[in-house]
Amino acid sequence: MDEKLRILLCEDDENLGMLLREYLQAKDYDADLCSDGDAGYKAFLKGKYDLCVLDVMMPKKDGFTLAQEIRAVNGEVPIIFLTAKSLKEDILEGFKIGADDYITKPFSMEELVFRIEAILRRVKGKKGREVTFYRIGQFTFDTQKQVLTIGDKVTKLTTKESELLSLLCAHINDILERNYALKTIWIDDNYFNARSMDVYITKLRKHLKDDPSIEIINIHGKGYKLISPDPAEVKV
């Protein structure tokens, strides 16, 4: 029998938190509920979780701060934010921290589970592949370990950065269509996800700046192109 996937659920609304936990448990997840950010961080340090669902507005420690602390411990665990806020600035802040998804209240529990399942499918699929290395100019990119290396400099990428760079490498010196990337990584090509992808493109450009022969350019109205003097070599 497969071991249940564990979810850390942090929600300060007691009624909503209990409903969400019960629903997740009914869907065969092992869900732990914490009512504030401090309790959530302590739980994360003690337990091994497959995914975190964090409310943004919580006492003692807000969801953004908690996510940053979780990312410092584990840069790969998927994070979904729950919030009543719908301001673009708040949503972009969540994605800058490294959120995998962002759901504004009110929402249906079915939608939450759908998004959780979509994220876990991507993570499971990534882990199930053989190790693949891309050679991009002077860089070596290990998609399995999510590590970008140039000389003695090693950069650990987030899951989203790694997924996006993998798509760019698969389309080296060719156009990566914007909608295709959004639907492949973010499932939905809505405005907020599109803005999130722009943030991650900016991050990747910073990671790649040590090799001036490498660049990611915008193709107006179409998408992005990773430019490399030589096609990326793939080793499986």
N, C-alpha and C positions, 0 to 999 in steps of 0.2 A: 504493500500500500504506500502511495506517495505521501511524503511529509507535507503538511499544510504550509502554504506560503504565509509568512508573518508580515503584518502591517502595523506600523506605529501610527495611531490616530490621535492627534492633538486638537481638541475642540473644547472651548471654555463654556459653550452653551450645553448645560447638563442634559437637557432633553434631546437635543439634536445629536449630541455625542453618543448617548445610549442607543438611540435609534440607528445611527450609522454603524455602531459596533455590532448590534444585533443583526442588522442586515448583512454585513460583511461575514459574520459568523454563519449565517444561514446560507451564504454563497460559498461556504467551505474555506473561508480564510481564517487564520488565527490572528485576531485583532486585539491589540492592547490600547486602552483609552487613557489619555492623560488630559487634565483640565487646565494646565498652564504650561508655559514654555520651560520653566525649570524642571518640572516633573518629566516633561518630554525628553529633555536632554539626559537626565539621569537614567531614564528607561532605555534610551538609545545606547548609552554606554554599557548597560548591563546585558542587553539582548542583541540578537542578530536578526535584523529585519530585511525583508526583500523590497520594501517600499514604505515611504512615509507620506502621510496625508496631514498637512499642517494648516490650521487656521491662522490667518495673518494677525488678527487682533486678539491677543491673549494677555492675561495678567502675568506679571513677573518677568516675562520675556516674550516679545512678539515673535510671530512666525518667521519673519525675515532674519532676525538675529539667530533664532534657533536653527534655521536652515544653514546659515553661514557656519555655525559651530558644528553641525552635523557634517557639512562638506569638509571641514578641517580634519575630521576623523575618518570619513569615508567619502571620497570624491565620486563614487560610482552609484551609490544607492539612489534610485529614482525618487523624486519629490514632487508631490502635487500640492498646490496651495488652494485653500478654501478661503473666500473672503466676501464680505458684503460690498467691498469697494469695487467700483467699476471704472475708476479713473485710469486713463492710458498710462500715466506716469507710474502708478502702483503696479500695474501689470508688467510693464517693462522692467521695473525694479526687481520683480520676482524672477523674471527670465535672466536678468543680469547675474543674479545670485546663482543661477543654475537650475531653475525649476524645469521639470519635464512637462508640466501642464499646470493650468490655472483655471479654476472653476469659480464663477461668481454666484453668490446666493441671490435668490433661491435656485436650487437645482434639484433634479430628481435623483434618487439613490441609484436608479438604473443607469443614469448617465455616468455617475461616479464609477460604478463597477465597470461599465464599458471602457472608460478611459484607463482604469487600472489594468484591465485585461489587455488593452492595446499596448500599453507601455511594457508590461511583463512579457508579452509575446516578442516584442523587439529585443528585449534584454536576453530572453532565453534563446532566441534565434542567433543573436550575436555570439553568445557563449558556445553555441553548438557548432560553429564553423571552425575549420582548421585555421591555424595561425597564418595570417597573411601579412607580408611586408611590402610596403610601397617605397620605392626610391624616388624622391622628388628633389631634383637638383642635388644639393649637398645634404639633404635631410633623409633620414630613414624613419618611416612611420609604421609602427607595430599596431595594427588594428585590434589585435586581441588584448594586448596590455594597455592600449590607448596611450601610447607613449610616442612622442616626437623627439628625435635625436639629431643633433648636428654637432660634430666634434665631441667635446666633453659635456655639452649642455643637453640635459634631459628635461623635457617638459611633459608633465602628466596632464592629459586632456580630460575634460569632462565627457560624459557619455554623448551629449548632444554635439560637442565639438568633434568628437571622434566619428560619429555617424555622418556629420556633414562633410568632414574632410574625406572620408571614405568615398562618398558620392562624387565629390570633386575629382578625386584621384581616378575613379572609374571612368570619368569623362575628361581625362587630362587633355588639355589643348582643344577641347570641344565645349559646347554650351551645355551646362547643367540647367535644364528648364526649371524655373522658379516653382511652378505649380507641382511639378513632379517631386521636387525635393520636399516641399511642404507636406504633400500627401504621404510620402514615404516615411518621413521622420516625425512630423507633427500630426498626421492623420487628416487634419483639416486645413484648408488653405485660406482661413479667415484673416481679417486685418491684424489681429493681435499676434497670431502665429507668424505672419509675414514680417511684422516688426521684430519679433523675437529672432527670426532667422537673420535679419540684418545685423542684429547685435552680435550673433555668433560669427557671422562673416567678418565683422570688425575684429573680433577676438582672434580668429584664425590668421588674419593679416598681420597682427602683432606677433603671433607665434612664428610666422614665416619670414619676418623682416631681416633675420640674420643672413639670408641668402638673397641678395638683390636681384638675382636672375629669376626669382620666383615671385609671382604676383597673382592676386585674384581680382579680376576686373568685372565690372558690371556690364552686362549686355542689355541695353535699354529695352524694356518691354518684353524681355525673354528670360533672363536669368543671370548666371555667373559663369565665368570661365577661369579655370586654374591654368596659368601659363607656366610652362616649364621648358627649358631649352632642349630637353630630351624627354621622350615619353616615359611615364612612370613604369619602372620595372616591378613586376609582381612575382613574389615568391610564395608558394603555398607549402 
